[in-house]
Amino acid sequence: MVHRKGRRRKVKTGDYYQGDVLAFFEGNPQELRLYEVLVQRLEELIPEGEIRVQKSQISFYGNCLFAAASLPVRRKKEWPEHCLIVTFGLEKRIDSPRIAVAVEPYPNRWTHHVLVTQEEEIDQQLLDWLKLAYQFAQEKGRKRTGGRRGRQ
């Protein structure tokens, strides 16, 4: 995956991207480790993807945003103390006990949030969902741009 800061600047993993990630997860070493495992597995699955570290989330892109990793801002009482939120969008709702929250912000666009507390939870099922989200975002980007790349 290519790591980006801001809109257009490509950076390598060892460049300031790593510093941005460390700053994002400052004081959250367990969540940082979960994020590192997630990125490693996503790089194997979607090597052409891009990553952007932003203020409230770390975003994963193909032609369009397909997933994000974040820390809980407003933690629900029943949520674990330490978790990484993995968010992805699909055209249909997934009914699974692993989905902490699913919302339909507009027709045929479901945003799913999965709470990850252990490395083992970054498993084939989650990766399959992320791959579907990537494919959905790629198709959505092609429809919007008439076949051209959605972002530059």
BELBELSUL-V129194 format. One record per pair of residues at least 24 apart in sequence whose C-alpha atoms are under 10 Angstrom apart, sorted by the first residue. I is the first residue (numbers start at 1). GAP is how many residues later the second one is. D is the distance in whole Angstrom. If there is no record, write none. Layout:
# BELBELSUL-V129194
I/GAP/D
I/GAP/D
This chain:
# BELBELSUL-V129194
1/38/8
1/39/9
1/41/8
1/42/6
1/43/9
1/44/10
1/45/7
1/46/5
1/47/5
1/48/5
1/49/5
1/50/7
1/59/9
1/60/9
1/61/10
2/41/9
2/45/8
2/46/7
2/47/6
2/48/4
2/49/6
2/50/9
2/58/10
2/59/9
3/46/9
3/47/5
3/48/5
3/49/6
3/50/8
3/56/10
3/57/9
3/58/10
4/46/7
4/47/6
4/48/5
4/49/7
4/50/10
4/55/10
4/56/10
4/57/10
5/46/8
5/47/5
5/48/6
5/49/8
6/46/7
6/47/8
6/48/8
7/45/8
7/144/9
7/145/8
8/44/10
8/143/9
8/144/7
9/43/10
10/40/9
10/41/10
10/42/10
11/40/10
11/41/10
13/38/10
17/34/9
17/35/8
17/36/7
18/35/10
20/32/10
20/33/7
20/34/9
20/35/10
20/38/10
21/31/10
21/32/7
21/33/9
21/37/8
23/30/10
23/32/10
24/29/8
24/30/8
24/31/7
24/32/8
24/33/8
24/34/9
24/46/9
24/47/9
25/45/9
25/46/8
28/43/9
28/54/8
28/55/9
28/56/10
29/53/10
30/52/7
30/53/8
30/54/9
30/87/8
30/88/9
30/89/10
31/38/10
31/39/9
31/40/8
31/51/7
31/52/6
31/53/6
31/54/9
31/85/9
31/86/8
31/87/9
31/88/10
32/39/10
32/51/10
32/52/8
33/51/10
33/85/9
33/86/8
34/35/10
34/49/8
34/50/7
34/51/10
34/82/8
34/83/8
34/84/7
34/85/6
34/86/9
34/87/9
34/88/8
35/34/7
35/35/9
35/48/10
35/49/7
35/50/10
35/51/9
35/81/9
35/84/9
35/87/10
36/83/10
37/81/10
37/82/7
37/83/10
37/85/8
38/31/9
38/46/10
38/48/9
38/78/10
38/81/8
38/83/10
38/84/6
38/85/9
38/88/10
38/89/9
39/30/10
41/81/8
41/82/9
41/83/10
41/86/8
42/80/10
42/85/7
42/88/8
42/89/9
45/82/8
45/83/9
45/85/9
45/86/7
46/84/9
46/85/8
46/88/8
49/85/9
57/28/9
57/29/10
57/30/10
58/28/10
59/27/10
59/28/9
59/29/10
60/27/10
60/28/9
60/70/10
60/74/9
61/73/8
61/76/8
61/77/9
61/90/10
62/71/10
62/72/7
62/73/9
62/74/10
62/75/7
62/76/6
62/79/9
62/87/9
62/88/9
62/89/9
63/71/9
63/72/10
63/74/7
63/75/5
63/76/9
63/77/9
63/78/6
63/79/8
63/82/10
63/85/9
63/86/6
63/87/5
63/88/6
63/89/9
64/70/8
64/71/10
64/72/9
64/73/5
64/74/7
64/75/9
64/76/8
64/77/6
64/78/9
64/85/9
64/86/6
64/87/7
65/24/9
65/68/9
65/69/8
65/71/10
65/72/7
65/73/9
65/76/9
65/86/10
66/24/9
66/45/10
66/64/8
66/65/9
66/66/9
66/67/5
66/68/5
66/69/8
66/70/8
66/71/6
66/72/8
67/44/9
67/45/9
67/46/10
67/62/10
67/63/7
67/64/10
67/66/7
67/67/8
67/70/9
68/45/9
68/62/10
69/44/9
69/45/10
69/46/10
69/47/10
70/43/10
70/45/10
71/44/10
72/43/9
79/36/8
80/35/8
80/36/9
80/37/8
81/36/9
82/33/9
82/34/9
82/35/6
82/36/9
83/31/9
83/32/6
83/33/5
83/34/5
83/35/8
84/29/10
84/30/8
84/31/6
84/32/5
84/33/7
84/34/9
85/27/10
85/28/6
85/29/6
85/30/5
85/31/6
85/32/9
86/26/8
86/27/6
86/28/5
86/29/6
86/30/7
86/36/10
86/40/9
86/44/9
87/24/7
87/25/6
87/26/4
87/27/6
87/28/9
87/43/9
87/46/10
88/24/5
88/25/7
88/26/9
88/41/8
88/42/7
88/43/10
88/44/9
88/45/6
88/46/9
88/49/10
89/24/9
89/40/9
89/41/8
89/43/9
89/44/6
89/45/9
89/47/8
89/48/8
90/39/8
90/40/9
90/42/7
90/43/5
90/44/9
90/45/9
90/46/6
90/47/8
91/41/10
91/42/9
91/45/7
91/46/10
91/49/10
94/35/9
98/27/10
98/28/9
109/27/10
